[in-house]
């Protein structure tokens, strides 16, 4: 593909070396890149005379999205405006035709003239590093118009990017994938996240927290969260503009066994040292609903009845945040736990209902599920009171079923006493001074 500026013509040719040409004395940016990655190479000619004045190249980088640009000019007396035209045209070509999110290029820090030209066309300094005794500046320009039109990457591309990221970093010794994308029973939709465990040399575990520039290598971000999980690990959760979300857990290499055996939904993608033992095929067995002990069963019910009174008191005091917080944050999760045990009984304790019970609709009858969703208050105190008087009978019905199946003792007297007490609170006038009126 040939194209031109006002003064120059670009002719597409093959790159024999498979690398970008030398840019102002700097070595290629990715010496270890695979030969099958796309490389575009152009000769640059003066239109008026067809004189060859240099070469410019674009090479796909290891993230499979960005390109490295390199320019070599034979004539050092070329006007700055002509060089700017060359840069502008190649940048436009890369952004419009190749749909790349960014272009990187290197220049010797001593080449002040070229540094100024890069600034003029929009490049920004990314980092400086020393190479063979010389300080090299790495510049980057982003394709901001691509953000709104970016298509979501395919799973194979995301996995390839993660593997390439790990292979080019010596402190990453192994990678495992885990999570819903390995769960054959999980819903298939575009909202599924990618979860990868990256096992890092212990002495360098903090490096990806200290320098977070690597995050942009996978695309334009919407928001990023970093959470310390333990002394030996931390988690980056990154939402990208194209819809891809990465959950990257960085783990000390010395803790790899604990990590890989903590979840049955796990698959080893890379083991540079060959030390990880063979694993079973990914399955959801470690996420099955667990049969409760009698103590667990009683504790859930006792806390549920107690929380009803907490909500009633908050409503009486006109403390809506507390009332909603206890109802939605404590009572409803307890109801979900009861329902999970009901489902576990039906499926022989070999069923996964998902985090926070997200999939319980699949396993409940239409009537039970309808009763469940109507336990959530809509708005205002009237709705909370209404649901408080519904949640007790519903939980009692489920508890009776579970207690019969598990042969656990259960008395309805506690819930009956609590229900009567709720009616007493509900009947109190504002600013009452006597509880019994």
URNOR-V815040 format. One record per residue. RES is the residue in three letters. OMEGA is omega in whole degrees, -180 to 180 (* if undefined). Layout:
# URNOR-V815040
RES_OMEGA + RES_OMEGA
This chain:
# URNOR-V815040
UNK_179 + UNK_175 + UNK_-173 + UNK_172 + UNK_179 + UNK_-175 + UNK_-171 + UNK_175 + UNK_179 + UNK_179 + UNK_-178 + UNK_177 + UNK_179 + UNK_177 + UNK_-175 + UNK_-174 + UNK_-175 + UNK_-180 + UNK_171 + UNK_177 + UNK_-178 + UNK_180 + UNK_175 + UNK_175 + UNK_-179 + UNK_178 + UNK_176 + UNK_-175 + UNK_-176 + UNK_-178 + UNK_-174 + UNK_-177 + UNK_-179 + UNK_-174 + UNK_-176 + UNK_178 + UNK_-172 + UNK_177 + UNK_178 + UNK_-172 + UNK_-177 + UNK_168 + UNK_-176 + UNK_-176 + UNK_172 + UNK_-175 + UNK_-174 + UNK_-176 + UNK_-174 + UNK_179 + UNK_176 + UNK_-178 + UNK_178 + UNK_179 + UNK_173 + UNK_-177 + UNK_173 + UNK_179 + UNK_177 + UNK_-177 + UNK_-171 + UNK_176 + UNK_178 + UNK_-180 + UNK_-177 + UNK_176 + UNK_171 + UNK_178 + UNK_177 + UNK_-177 + UNK_174 + UNK_-180 + UNK_180 + UNK_-176 + UNK_-178 + UNK_-178 + UNK_179 + UNK_-177 + UNK_-180 + UNK_-178 + UNK_179 + UNK_178 + UNK_177 + UNK_177 + UNK_179 + UNK_180 + UNK_-178 + UNK_-177 + UNK_-179 + UNK_177 + UNK_179 + UNK_178 + UNK_-178 + UNK_-179 + UNK_-174 + UNK_-175 + UNK_-177 + UNK_180 + UNK_180 + UNK_179 + UNK_180 + UNK_177 + UNK_177 + UNK_176 + UNK_-179 + UNK_178 + UNK_174 + UNK_-179 + UNK_179 + UNK_-179 + UNK_-174 + UNK_-179 + UNK_-180 + UNK_177 + UNK_179 + UNK_179 + UNK_178 + UNK_177 + UNK_-177 + UNK_-179 + UNK_173 + UNK_178 + UNK_176 + UNK_-179 + UNK_179 + UNK_179 + UNK_173 + UNK_178 + UNK_-179 + UNK_178 + UNK_180 + UNK_176 + UNK_-179 + UNK_178 + UNK_-179 + UNK_177 + UNK_177 + UNK_-179 + UNK_-177 + UNK_172 + UNK_-175 + UNK_177 + UNK_-175 + UNK_179 + UNK_-178 + UNK_-171 + UNK_-175 + UNK_-174 + UNK_-177 + UNK_175 + UNK_180 + UNK_178 + UNK_176 + UNK_180 + UNK_-179 + UNK_179 + UNK_180 + UNK_180 + UNK_179 + UNK_178 + UNK_180 + UNK_179 + UNK_179 + UNK_177 + UNK_-178 + UNK_-176 + UNK_-177 + UNK_179 + UNK_-174 + UNK_-179 + UNK_172 + UNK_-174 + UNK_-179 + UNK_177 + UNK_172 + UNK_172 + UNK_178 + UNK_175 + UNK_-170 + UNK_-178 + UNK_175 + UNK_-176 + UNK_-179 + UNK_-179 + UNK_-179 + UNK_177 + UNK_178 + UNK_177 + UNK_-174 + UNK_-180 + UNK_-178 + UNK_-180 + UNK_172 + UNK_178 + UNK_179 + UNK_173 + UNK_180 + UNK_-176 + UNK_-170 + UNK_172 + UNK_-172 + UNK_-176 + UNK_-177 + UNK_-176 + UNK_-177 + UNK_-170 + UNK_-177 + UNK_170 + UNK_-176 + UNK_179 + UNK_-174 + UNK_180 + UNK_-178 + UNK_-177 + UNK_-178 + UNK_-180 + UNK_-177 + UNK_176 + UNK_179 + UNK_-176 + UNK_170 + UNK_-180 + UNK_-179 + UNK_174 + UNK_175 + UNK_-178 + UNK_172 + UNK_-178 + UNK_180 + UNK_179 + UNK_-173 + UNK_-176 + UNK_173 + UNK_-172 + UNK_169 + UNK_173 + UNK_-171 + UNK_175 + UNK_-179 + UNK_-176 + UNK_-178 + UNK_178 + UNK_179 + UNK_173 + UNK_177 + UNK_168 + UNK_-176 + UNK_179 + UNK_179 + UNK_-172 + UNK_174 + UNK_-178 + UNK_-178 + UNK_-180 + UNK_-174 + UNK_-179 + UNK_180 + UNK_-178 + UNK_-174 + UNK_179 + UNK_-180 + UNK_-176 + UNK_179 + UNK_176 + UNK_-177 + UNK_-178 + UNK_180 + UNK_179 + UNK_-176 + UNK_176 + UNK_-174 + UNK_-175 + UNK_178 + UNK_-176 + UNK_-176 + UNK_-179 + UNK_178 + UNK_180 + UNK_174 + UNK_175 + UNK_-179 + UNK_178 + UNK_-174 + UNK_-174 + UNK_-179 + UNK_180 + UNK_180 + UNK_173 + UNK_-179 + UNK_177 + UNK_-178 + UNK_168 + UNK_177 + UNK_-179 + UNK_178 + UNK_179 + UNK_-179 + UNK_-178 + UNK_179 + UNK_-179 + UNK_-180 + UNK_180 + UNK_179 + UNK_179 + UNK_179 + UNK_-178 + UNK_176 + UNK_180 + UNK_178 + UNK_180 + UNK_-179 + UNK_178 + UNK_180 + UNK_178 + UNK_-180 + UNK_-179 + UNK_-177 + UNK_179 + UNK_-174 + UNK_180 + UNK_179 + UNK_-180 + UNK_179 + UNK_-179 + UNK_180 + UNK_-178 + UNK_-176 + UNK_-173 + UNK_-179 + UNK_-173 + UNK_-178 + UNK_173 + UNK_177 + UNK_175 + UNK_179 + UNK_178 + UNK_175 + UNK_180 + UNK_178 + UNK_178 + UNK_176 + UNK_179 + UNK_178 + UNK_177 + UNK_-178 + UNK_-175 + UNK_176 + UNK_179 + UNK_176 + UNK_-176 + UNK_178 + UNK_180 + UNK_177 + UNK_180 + UNK_-179 + UNK_179 + UNK_-172 + UNK_-175 + UNK_-175 + UNK_180 + UNK_-180 + UNK_-167 + UNK_-179 + UNK_174 + UNK_-178 + UNK_-179 + UNK_-179 + UNK_-179 + UNK_179 + UNK_176 + UNK_-178 + UNK_-175 + UNK_179 + UNK_174 + UNK_180 + UNK_178 + UNK_177 + UNK_176 + UNK_176 + UNK_-175 + UNK_-178 + UNK_179 + UNK_179 + UNK_178 + UNK_-179 + UNK_-177 + UNK_177 + UNK_-179 + UNK_175 + UNK_-172 + UNK_179 + UNK_178 + UNK_179 + UNK_180 + UNK_180 + UNK_179 + UNK_180 + UNK_-179 + UNK_178 + UNK_180 + UNK_-179 + UNK_-178 + UNK_178 + UNK_-177 + UNK_-178 + UNK_-180 + UNK_177 + UNK_176 + UNK_-180 + UNK_179 + UNK_179 + UNK_-176 + UNK_-177 + UNK_-179 + UNK_178 + UNK_178 + UNK_180 + UNK_-179 + UNK_177 + UNK_-180 + UNK_177 + UNK_179 + UNK_178 + UNK_178 + UNK_-177 + UNK_-178 + UNK_-179 + UNK_173 + UNK_176 + UNK_177 + UNK_178 + UNK_178 + UNK_-180 + UNK_-176 + UNK_-177 + UNK_180 + UNK_*
